[in-house]
Amino acid sequence: MEIERKFLVPEPPDLSGVASDPVEQGYLSLGADGEVRLRRRSEHLLLTVKRGEGLVREESEVELDAPQFDALWPLTAGRRLRKRRHVIPHEGLEIELDVYEDELEGLAVAEVEFPDEASARAFTPPDWLGAEVTGDPAYLNESLAVNGRPA
C-alpha cells in the first residue's frame, strides 16, 4: 500500500545540497482500474502497477533489466514525462519534490509518503508547500503525461 499526500509547490525551497535524480516515466496502460508504468530513475528500471485513488493506493513494483525495459519503452509513446526528483528530509519523513521538464516545465509537485493513515492526516506541511492536490486526477503523473499541465 502507498499512503501519500501531494502538494503543488509554487516556489521551491533552496535545493542546493539536496539529493536528486532524473526520472523518466512512461505509461503502458491507463484506466479507471489503475495504471501500469515504466520508470527510469538514474540506473533503476522499474515496472509499477498502481490501483485505487486518493490518499491510499495499492502499489506493486518489479525491477527490470535493461533489455526488458528497452523492449517495453516504445509502447509508452505519447504517454511520457520527464522530471527531476529532489528528496528533502523533513521531521523524520522525506518530501519528494518533482520539478517537471519539457512541456511541463515550471510545474513542481511534492509528494510525502507516510507509514499509516493517521500520520498522513496529522501531517502539517511546511510553509513552502502550496495547495494540496491529493486525489486530484489532473495532477496524477499519468494525467500529466497524457493531458499536459492543468489549466
Stockholm file with secondary structure:
# STOCKHOLM 1.0

chainA/1-151         MEIERKFLVPEPPDLSGVASDPVEQGYLSLGADGEVRLRRRSEHLLLTVKRGEGLVREESEVELDAPQFDALWPLTAGRRLRKRRHVIPHEGLEIELDVYEDELEGLAVAEVEFPDEASARAFTPPDWLGAEVTGDPAYLNESLAVNGRPA
#=GR chainA/1-151 SS CEEEEEEECSSCCCCTTCCEEEEEEEEEEEETTEEEEEEEETTEEEEEEEECCTTEEEEEEEECCHHHHHHHGGGGTTSEEEEEEEEEEETTEEEEEEEECGGGTTCEEEEEECSSHHHHHHCCCCTTCCSBCTTCGGGSHHHHHHHCSCC
#=GC SS_cons         CEEEEEEECSSCCCCTTCCEEEEEEEEEEEETTEEEEEEEETTEEEEEEEECCTTEEEEEEEECCHHHHHHHGGGGTTSEEEEEEEEEEETTEEEEEEEECGGGTTCEEEEEECSSHHHHHHCCCCTTCCSBCTTCGGGSHHHHHHHCSCC
//
